Amino acid sequence: MARPEELEKRLNLLVKFGGLISTETNITRLLEVIAGQVQEILNADRCSVFVLDRQTNELWSKVAQGMQHTEIRVPFGKGIVGNVGSSGQFINITDAYQDARFNRDLDMMTGYRTSSILAVPLKDVAGKIIGVFEAINKRAGVFDSDDEGILQLMGSLAASAIENAQLYESLSKSQLETIYRLAITAEYRDQQDTAIHLRHISEYSSLIAHGLGLPEREIENVRYASPLHDIGKVGIADAILLKPGKLTPEEFEEMKKHTLYGAKILCNAESSLLQIACKVAASHHEKFDGTGYPAKLKGGHIPVYARIVSVADVFDALCMPRVYKPKWDPEKARDYILAESDKAFDPAIVEAFERVYDDILKIYSATDGRTTIIPGITKELHRHNF
């Protein structure tokens, strides 16, 4: 039985736990926070958070401390975790190797020695299982009845947060799929390598944003907004968009309008992601020295997202074949980007491009037309030859 001062400490930690998990909507980060807090509150050596995958009837965890975030999958009803999931009852074991339900394979692979285990189910408001907490090896003694109560209470708090994060992830994925399909609508008219191009723009832009040192949320924003940079092409006539030769001055002026059309399509959107995409669509052809279009913006007056996408777009355009030109070797395209620093491109963005160039080259070298930036729609796009 824990001492009063120990119980008070745990209560304070529980209050902190509730606050930490109530605002986190990224499922991976949420599970990491939960695992860390469970480990601290229970004084356990390790903690894993397993989530039920109803499609495969497995419990999975990417947050298994000491496993370098290797994903673990456990069949429902098998092993300690699987039994907790199927029965809906907690299991408290003082010696894992004396329990027939315990699977020693992970210990044998890692050299770790599991002794005590406390595992409790995670249930939604309707009482259905959504996952399992597993705490391993209490650092002083074995898990007791107080630990059982604390972990079940944490499970109640965590289950709601996990459900909310899963719902947010599902809604976000739906929004991103819509954005991706809008991008395909614009891009597919003038190039057959749509999926590759959109993946490049997305991943090159996010890498450059990372090299620039932007916060993770902003990196995600540019990753998912950048594919809409040319959405305004839907308003350009085929005779101009698909012309195999050089455009006349009049045709080029018409082509420039795709930035204005894109801004009109995306402006006044309530979604913050589409608001960013609007800025990118409007300004990704502006130049750092003020000689770009459509507004001849200069320097910091060009939105940073647009300055990033500008470098990614030009690099990819040079490296991909088009109806009006053959593709360039990446090194030649790289030299062009460097030469245009402080002219077409923001020097800070070019420096960030240089920092992540090796990673960009890996993506360029591993092109796969079946790959999209949005998980879950790859097969369908491939079936339609996108």
Secondary structure, DSSP 8 states (H G I E B T S, - for coil): ---HHHHHHHHHHHHHHHHHHHS---HHHHHHHHHHHHHHHHTEEEEEEEEEETTTTEEEES-BTTTTT--EEEETTSHHHHHHHHH---EEES-GGG-TT---HHHHHHT-----EEEEEEE-TTS-EEEEEEEEEESSS---HHHHHHHHHHHHHHHHHHHHHHHHHHHHHHHHHHHHHHHHHHHTTT-S-HHHHHHHHHHHHHHHHHHHT--HHHHHHHHHHGGGTTGGGGGS-HHHHT-SS---HHHHHHHHTHHHHHHHHHTT-SSHHHHHHHHHHHHTT--TTS--SSS---GGGS-HHHHHHHHHHHHHHHHS-BTTB----HHHHHHHHHHTBTTTB-HHHHHHHHHTHHHHHHHHHT--TT--SSTT-HHHHHHTT-
